[in-house]
Amino acid sequence: MKAYWYERAGAALDVITFGDIPDPEPGPGEVRVKIAFSAVNPTDCKRRKLGRELGKFDRIIPNNDGAGTIDAVGDEVDPDRIGESVWLFGAQANRPFGTAAEYCVVPQAYASVLPNHVSLTNGACLGVPAVTAHRALYADGDINGLTVLISGGSGRVGRYAVQMAKASGATVIATAGSDEKCKHVLSLGADYVFNYRNNDLVSCVLDITNNVGVDRMVDVAFGVNVAAAPQLIRANGCLASYSSDRLPKPEVPFLEFMYKNITIQPFSIYGMSENAKINAFKQIGELLSTRRLSHLIGRTYAFTDMISAHQAIEKDDLFGVCVVEVAQDC
């Protein structure tokens, strides 16, 4: 099969190679997917740039997310799954072979069926962003009736979080970085959206919540927002964060969190229990089936432009998911 891979850490142009390698074969409990679309996320670029897993594997095919059609199954898998259109999660997480190839093998639970009305292009958007949004919202249970603050509501994770929270009966407050993006987040169902560049978020949130604060904060920039978080979150509330790129070693106002009994919940979706992952796949599938999730593709690249797709993510110049068309006949 045709595939992209890297054998050392570094910039995409310097380390990613394109060529032919043998087709993978599914083992027990696994399925092989003929990839139609591969998605590139920041986590894929970080893994390649830092070489996180090169100590475990000599060669890594990048990209965790994608969508395609199951064309082969291993032992212990129902052969009736052959022909299913599926979206993938975590194809390259602690595994050497991601979706930047014509075929990808994953545990069968990580290949979730797409409803007929969801295209393979949109299916490739789900994976990391949708599961991250799910975990940030539901790690502690039902959010019906709660007030949730979602920072970066127009981002890959944020826009799924807004839709999921509304579908679950929460009041949603979100932030975005421009007036245009604020309008986009409102169109997703958010109750309130504020441009964080122009508004005093603490004043806005306290005004909406009658000076109580939100029950749960879903945060994309922990280091930037942690100082204000105790003012934004109510007593016994929770701050769930999945990223702190700008300030990876932030100062935390411990006493402010302590006196309000606020839980700080950093997490990685790859470290979730298998039951939590399967529950996320199930609930995302239900939302897809009932047409309560929309998707935003920032740009679609040709398979020959995989390196350009990685570079676009590194530059952070796309509004929406970056997808690569691997095959047209899935």
C-alpha positions in Angstrom: 0.0 0.0 0.0 0.9 3.7 -0.4 1.7 5.3 2.9 3.5 8.2 4.7 5.8 7.5 7.6 8.6 8.9 9.7 11.5 7.2 11.5 12.9 10.2 13.4 11.4 13.3 15.1 11.3 16.7 13.4 9.5 19.0 11.0 7.1 17.4 8.5 9.1 18.3 5.4 12.3 16.9 7.0 11.1 13.6 8.3 7.9 12.4 6.5 8.6 9.8 3.8 6.1 8.6 1.2 6.4 5.1 -0.4 5.1 1.5 -0.6 4.9 -0.8 2.3 3.1 -4.2 2.7 -0.7 -4.1 3.4 -1.4 -4.6 7.1 -3.4 -7.6 8.1 -5.9 -7.5 11.0 -5.2 -9.7 14.0 -7.7 -11.1 16.5 -10.3 -8.5 17.5 -9.1 -6.1 14.8 -10.5 -4.7 11.6 -8.8 -3.3 8.5 -10.2 -0.1 7.0 -9.6 1.1 3.5 -9.1 4.8 4.3 -11.1 7.3 2.3 -10.1 10.4 4.4 -7.4 11.0 6.9 -7.6 13.9 9.3 -4.6 15.8 10.7 -4.9 17.2 14.2 -2.4 19.1 16.5 -1.8 15.9 18.4 -0.5 14.2 15.3 2.0 17.0 14.6 3.2 17.1 18.3 3.7 13.3 18.2 5.8 13.6 15.1 7.7 16.7 16.1 8.6 15.3 19.5 9.0 11.7 18.5 6.9 10.6 21.5 6.6 7.0 20.4 9.7 6.4 18.4 11.2 4.6 21.4 8.5 2.0 21.0 8.4 1.8 17.2 11.0 2.2 14.5 8.6 3.5 11.9 5.3 5.4 12.5 2.5 6.2 10.0 1.0 9.4 11.4 -2.6 10.6 12.0 -5.1 9.3 14.5 -8.4 10.1 12.8 -10.0 9.1 9.6 -12.9 7.3 7.9 -13.3 4.6 5.4 -14.8 1.2 4.7 -13.9 -2.1 6.6 -12.5 -4.5 4.0 -11.1 -7.3 6.2 -11.6 -8.5 9.8 -9.5 -10.7 12.1 -10.5 -13.6 14.3 -13.2 -12.9 16.9 -14.8 -10.2 14.7 -18.1 -10.6 13.0 -17.4 -10.9 9.2 -20.6 -9.0 8.6 -18.7 -5.9 9.5 -17.0 -6.0 6.1 -18.4 -3.2 4.0 -19.3 -1.0 7.0 -18.6 2.8 6.6 -16.8 3.8 9.8 -15.0 6.6 11.6 -11.8 5.9 13.5 -10.4 6.9 16.8 -6.8 6.7 18.1 -5.4 4.8 15.1 -1.9 5.9 16.0 -2.2 6.3 19.8 0.4 3.8 21.2 0.3 2.1 17.8 2.7 2.5 14.9 0.3 2.7 12.0 -2.1 5.6 11.6 -4.5 6.7 8.9 -1.9 8.4 6.6 -2.1 5.3 4.4 -4.4 3.4 2.1 -5.2 0.9 4.8 -5.3 1.0 8.6 -5.8 -1.7 11.2 -7.4 -0.9 14.5 -9.2 -2.7 17.4 -12.8 -3.2 16.2 -14.2 -1.0 19.0 -12.2 1.9 17.6 -14.0 1.7 14.2 -17.6 3.1 14.8 -20.3 2.8 12.2 -21.3 6.0 10.4 -25.0 6.6 9.8 -26.0 6.6 6.2 -26.5 10.4 6.1 -23.0 11.1 7.4 -20.3 11.3 4.7 -16.9 9.7 5.0 -15.4 13.2 4.7 -17.4 14.4 7.8 -16.7 11.1 9.6 -13.0 11.8 9.4 -13.6 15.0 11.5 -14.8 13.1 14.6 -12.2 11.1 16.3 -9.9 13.2 18.6 -12.1 16.4 18.6 -15.4 14.7 19.3 -14.1 12.2 22.0 -12.2 15.1 23.7 -15.3 17.2 23.8 -17.3 14.2 25.2 -14.8 13.5 28.0 -14.5 17.2 28.9 -18.3 17.4 29.4 -19.3 14.1 30.8 -16.4 12.7 32.8 -18.4 13.4 36.0 -21.8 12.4 34.7 -24.9 14.0 33.4 -24.8 17.8 32.6 -28.5 18.3 32.1 -29.5 21.6 33.8 -26.0 22.7 34.4 -24.3 25.8 33.1 -21.1 25.1 31.1 -18.4 27.5 29.9 -16.6 26.4 26.8 -13.4 28.3 25.9 -12.5 28.2 22.3 -16.0 27.4 21.2 -15.2 27.7 17.5 -12.3 25.3 17.6 -12.2 21.6 16.6 -13.1 20.4 20.1 -15.1 23.5 21.2 -17.7 23.3 18.4 -18.4 19.7 19.2 -18.6 20.5 22.9 -21.1 23.3 22.3 -23.4 21.0 20.3 -23.1 18.1 22.8 -23.8 20.3 25.8 -26.9 21.8 24.2 -28.1 18.3 23.2 -27.7 17.3 26.8 -29.8 20.2 28.2 -27.0 22.4 29.5 -26.9 26.2 29.3 -23.9 27.0 27.2 -21.6 30.0 27.5 -18.7 30.0 25.0 -15.8 32.2 23.9 -14.3 32.7 20.5 -11.6 35.0 19.1 -13.5 37.1 16.5 -17.0 38.4 15.9 -17.4 36.1 12.9 -16.5 33.1 15.0 -18.8 34.2 17.7 -21.7 34.2 15.2 -20.6 30.7 14.1 -20.8 29.4 17.7 -24.2 31.0 18.2 -25.4 29.1 15.1 -24.3 25.8 16.8 -26.8 26.5 19.7 -24.7 28.3 22.3 -26.8 30.5 24.6 -24.2 33.1 25.0 -20.9 33.8 23.2 -18.3 36.4 24.0 -15.3 37.5 22.0 -12.5 37.0 24.6 -10.4 39.7 22.9 -13.0 42.4 23.5 -14.9 41.4 26.6 -14.3 41.0 30.3 -15.2 37.4 30.5 -15.5 37.3 34.3 -18.0 40.1 34.4 -20.0 38.6 31.6 -20.2 35.2 33.2 -21.0 36.5 36.6 -23.7 38.7 35.2 -25.3 35.7 33.4 -25.0 33.4 36.5 -26.2 35.9 39.1 -22.6 36.1 40.5 -22.5 32.3 41.2 -20.3 31.1 38.3 -20.6 28.1 36.0 -20.9 24.5 37.0 -18.3 23.2 34.6 -15.6 24.9 32.5 -14.2 23.1 29.4 -10.8 24.7 28.7 -8.5 24.7 25.7 -5.9 27.0 27.3 -5.3 26.1 30.9 -2.2 28.2 31.5 -3.8 31.3 30.0 -7.2 30.9 31.8 -6.3 29.3 35.2 -5.9 32.6 37.0 -9.4 33.7 36.2 -11.0 30.2 36.5 -11.8 30.4 40.3 -13.9 33.5 39.6 -15.7 31.9 36.7 -16.5 28.6 38.4 -19.0 28.1 41.2 -18.2 26.4 44.5 -17.8 22.6 44.0 -17.6 23.1 40.3 -15.1 21.6 37.9 -12.4 22.8 35.4 -11.8 20.2 32.8 -8.8 21.0 30.5 -7.3 19.2 27.6 -4.5 21.6 26.5 -2.1 24.2 27.8 0.2 24.8 24.8 1.0 28.4 25.3 1.9 28.0 29.0 2.7 24.3 29.7 4.0 25.0 33.2 1.5 27.6 34.6 1.2 29.0 38.0 -2.0 27.8 39.7 -3.8 30.0 42.3 -4.2 27.0 44.7 -5.9 28.8 47.6 -8.6 30.2 45.3 -9.4 26.7 44.0 -9.1 25.1 47.4 -11.5 27.5 49.2 -14.2 26.9 46.6 -13.6 23.2 46.4 -13.2 23.4 42.6 -11.9 20.2 40.9 -9.1 20.6 38.4 -9.4 17.8 35.9 -6.7 17.7 33.2 -7.1 14.7 31.0 -5.8 12.8 27.9 -8.3 10.9 25.9 -5.7 8.2 25.2 -5.5 7.4 28.9 -9.3 7.0 29.3 -10.5 3.6 30.4 -11.8 1.4 27.6 -15.3 1.6 29.0 -15.1 5.4 28.9 -14.0 5.3 25.3 -16.7 2.9 24.3 -19.3 5.0 26.1 -18.1 8.0 24.2 -18.3 6.2 20.9 -21.8 5.1 21.7 -23.1 8.6 22.7 -21.4 10.2 19.7 -23.1 7.7 17.5 -26.5 8.5 19.0 -25.9 12.2 18.3 -24.9 11.5 14.8 -27.9 9.3 14.2 -30.3 12.0 15.4 -28.5 14.7 13.3 -27.4 16.7 16.3 -23.8 17.1 15.3 -22.5 19.2 12.4 -18.9 19.2 11.1 -16.6 21.9 9.8 -13.9 21.1 7.3 -11.3 23.8 7.0 -9.6 22.4 3.9 -9.3 19.1 2.0 -5.9 18.2 0.7 -5.0 15.6 -2.0 -3.2 12.5 -0.8 0.0 13.7 -2.4 -0.2 16.9 -0.2 0.0 15.2 3.2 3.1 17.2 4.2 1.3 20.4 3.4 -1.7 19.3 5.5 0.7 18.8 8.5 2.3 22.2 7.9 -1.1 23.9 7.8 -1.9 22.5 11.2 1.4 23.6 12.6 0.8 27.1 11.3 -2.7 27.0 12.9 -4.2 28.8 9.9 -7.3 26.7 9.3 -10.8 27.3 10.7 -12.1 23.8 10.8 -10.7 20.2 10.5 -7.9 19.5 8.1 -8.7 16.4 6.0 -6.7 14.5 3.3 -8.5 12.6 0.6 -6.8 9.2 0.4 -9.1 7.3 -1.9 -12.2 8.1 -3.9 -13.7 4.7 -4.3 -14.5 3.7 -0.7 
